[in-house]
């Protein structure tokens, strides 16, 4: 199946009892057994639920994986992955990543003796110098949040295979519509399904997709044992959202390109971060591993003053000032005080995330209206 057909059909079957074309919401906590241990594949809904199973199968198919696992949030998925490690283990992570990921790494798991190194991955070969005998995992976001830095997934995978490390790729910004990290050699793909995958700003959920059976067993054990699983209503909503993923992402990309080009020529804009520009760092890698460049854009105003950025954000109308991204409606945000507030200022500035940076999640509205909104807000 091609991708658009997969979004509608992969992993989803008509309900066997009624023929319902849409996966039912199995709003149940438990399942009747004929005899102890003699059941129909379902015992308790923390472990398995038919609505969740359909979603997990759909996600595995979209990412060209074999096993999908869903969680109550993207952070619960991250939590599950790091719980495979033990005290003394080390993780090499990109230095430009989602603030919530940085927070759980440094404020939670570091307290249990797991060490994290946050490094630039602009030149992927440079990560080898940070590998020690205790390194077990490399954590990649690409494009990164919010500077849209591009990391070479294939190059990272070659290093990880050679050094026997697990490669995790957060694919939230791209979705499998734009890139499929497992095809490039990653071991684990994780998502905040809250964003583009669900796509309608009405659900919070996370996911993990893998190919390897043994890895899936380890993660499924933690999923069940720790219990950070989503309910069937939310799974139903994400299944519904996935059916339009391909056409939504196409419009996000088209609108994103138009707005990035508009901002680049605006006299009051100093710099625009968007992977589709030929002068964007690692643009060629983006061209090689992505099918398009997405609808996430960040920019800095001339003068680089936080008060100017705040004023623009307060004036925007179609771009709603809110946390999150990836919904059909356009959103704007101020990473330094919102999504990345948990990262110390010195670390943010070192990575290039200035106090005046504005992040846009370009929606699927008519792009002329979005450009007019930016025009009146920036002035």
DASUL-V947344 format. One record per pair of residues at least 4 apart in sequence whose ideal C-beta (glycine too) atoms are under 7 Angstrom apart, sorted by the first residue. I is the first residue (numbers start at 1). J is the second residue. If there is no record, write none. Layout:
BEGIN
i = <I,I>
j = <J,J>
END
This chain:
BEGIN
i = <1,1,1,1,3,3,3,4,5,6,6,6,7,7,7,7,7,8,10,10,10,11,11,11,11,11,12,12,12,12,14,14,14,15,15,15,20,23,23,23,23,24,25,25,25,25,26,26,26,26,27,28,29,30,30,31,31,31,31,33,33,34,39,41,42,42,43,45,46,46,46,47,48,49,49,50,51,51,51,51,52,52,52,52,52,53,54,54,55,55,55,55,55,56,56,56,56,57,57,58,58,58,59,59,59,59,60,60,60,60,60,62,63,63,63,63,63,64,64,64,65,65,65,65,65,66,66,67,67,67,68,68,69,69,69,69,69,70,70,70,70,70,71,71,71,71,71,71,71,71,71,71,72,72,72,72,72,73,73,73,74,74,74,74,74,74,75,75,75,75,76,76,76,77,77,77,77,77,78,78,78,78,79,79,79,80,80,80,80,80,80,81,81,81,81,82,82,83,83,84,85,85,85,85,87,87,87,88,88,89,89,89,90,90,90,90,90,90,91,91,91,91,91,92,92,92,92,92,92,92,93,93,93,93,93,93,94,94,94,94,94,94,95,95,95,95,96,96,96,96,96,97,97,97,97,97,98,98,98,99,99,99,99,99,99,100,101,102,102,102,103,103,104,104,105,105,105,106,106,109,110,110,117,119,119,121,121,121,122,122,122,124,124,124,124,124,127,127,128,131,131,135,136,136,137,137,137,138,138,138,138,139,140,140,140,140,140,140,140,141,141,142,142,142,142,143,143,143,143,143,143,143,143,144,144,145,146,146,146,146,146,147,147,147,147,148,148,148,148,148,149,150,150,150,150,150,151,152,152,153,153,153,153,153,153,153,154,154,154,154,155,156,156,157,157,157,157,157,158,158,159,160,160,160,161,166,166,167,167,167,168,168,168,169,169,169,170,171,171,171,171,171,171,172,172,172,173,173,174,174,174,174,175,175,175,175,176,177,177,177,178,178,178,178,178,179,179,179,181,181,182,182,182,182,184,187,187,187,188,188,189,190,190,190,191,191,191,192,193,193,193,193,193,193,194,194,194,194,194,195,195,195,196,196,197,197,197,197,198,198,198,198,198,199,199,199,199,199,199,199,200,200,200,201,201,201,202,203,203,203,205,205,205,208,210,210,210,212,213,214,215,216,217,218,219,220,221,222,223,230,230,232,233,234,235,236,237,238,241,244,245,246,247,248,248,248,249,250,251,251,252,252,252,252,252,253,253,253,253,253,254,255,255,255,255,255,255,256,256,256,256,256,256,256,257,257,257,258,258,259,259,259,259,259,259,259,260,260,260,260,260,260,261,262,262,262,263,263,263,263,264,266,268,268,268,268,269,269,269,270,270,270,270,271,271,272,272,273,273,273,274,274,274,275,275,275,275,276,277,278,282,283,284,285,286,286,295,295,296,296,297,297,298,298,298,299,300,300,300,300,301,301,301,303,304,304,305,306,306,306,307,308,308,309,309,309,309,310,310,311,312,312,312,312,313,313,313,313,315,315,316,316,316,316,317,318,318,318,318,318,319,319,319,319,319,320,320,321,321,322,322,323,323,323,324,325,325,326,327,327,328,328,329,330,330,330,330,330,330,331,332,332,332,333,333,333,334,334,335,335,335,335,335,336,336,336,336,336,337,340,340,343,343,344,345,346,347,348,349,349,353,362,365,365,367,368,369,370,371,372,373,374>
j = <5,6,9,10,7,177,246,246,9,10,61,62,62,242,243,245,246,243,58,61,62,54,57,58,60,61,23,54,58,239,19,20,21,19,20,24,24,51,54,236,239,51,51,232,233,236,49,50,51,232,232,45,45,44,45,39,40,42,43,38,39,38,43,48,48,50,47,49,224,227,229,224,53,53,232,54,55,232,235,236,56,70,230,232,235,57,58,239,59,70,235,238,239,60,68,69,70,61,68,62,239,242,63,68,207,209,65,66,67,68,209,176,176,180,182,189,209,180,182,183,182,189,209,210,211,210,211,209,210,216,207,209,207,208,219,220,223,205,207,229,230,235,76,77,80,205,206,207,223,228,229,230,76,205,228,229,230,204,205,206,78,172,191,192,194,206,79,100,104,206,80,206,228,81,190,206,207,208,82,101,104,190,83,104,228,208,219,222,223,226,228,168,188,190,208,109,114,222,226,218,89,114,136,137,112,113,114,113,134,114,134,136,115,117,132,134,135,136,114,116,136,137,139,117,119,127,130,131,135,138,97,105,116,117,118,139,121,139,140,141,144,151,118,119,120,351,144,147,149,351,353,101,102,141,144,145,141,145,339,103,339,340,341,342,343,104,105,106,342,343,107,342,108,109,109,110,116,110,116,114,114,116,130,127,130,127,140,151,149,281,282,151,152,155,156,159,138,159,159,135,163,165,165,166,165,166,168,156,160,165,167,168,151,153,156,167,168,169,170,145,170,150,151,153,169,148,149,150,173,174,275,294,296,148,149,173,298,335,353,357,359,273,298,352,353,273,274,275,296,298,281,275,281,282,285,286,156,156,285,157,169,181,184,185,186,289,158,184,185,289,159,160,167,161,167,184,185,186,162,185,163,165,166,167,185,187,188,185,186,187,187,188,190,181,186,189,190,175,176,179,181,189,191,191,192,195,294,296,178,179,290,294,196,197,245,249,180,245,246,249,249,290,291,292,294,289,290,291,186,189,186,189,209,211,289,210,212,215,208,210,209,206,207,208,197,206,207,206,197,198,205,206,207,238,198,203,204,205,324,324,325,326,249,326,238,241,242,245,203,205,237,238,241,241,244,245,248,326,327,328,241,327,328,324,327,329,237,234,237,238,230,234,238,219,215,216,219,216,217,218,219,220,221,222,223,224,225,226,229,234,235,236,237,238,239,240,241,242,245,248,249,250,251,252,328,364,253,254,255,364,256,294,295,362,364,257,292,293,294,295,258,259,295,362,364,367,370,260,274,293,294,295,297,362,261,276,293,262,367,263,297,360,362,367,370,371,264,272,274,276,277,297,265,266,371,374,269,272,297,299,272,378,301,302,378,379,299,301,302,300,301,302,304,299,300,297,299,297,298,299,280,293,297,280,283,286,293,293,283,283,286,287,288,289,290,293,361,362,325,361,360,362,357,358,359,358,304,354,356,357,308,309,356,308,354,356,356,310,355,356,311,312,356,313,334,356,358,314,334,315,316,358,377,378,321,332,334,358,376,377,321,332,373,377,373,330,365,369,370,373,330,331,332,360,373,329,331,332,333,331,333,333,338,339,331,331,361,361,331,363,363,364,363,360,361,362,363,365,370,361,358,359,360,338,339,359,338,358,339,340,353,357,359,340,348,353,355,357,341,348,353,347,348,348,349,350,351,353,353,354,357,370,369,370,371,372,373,374,375,376,377,378>
END
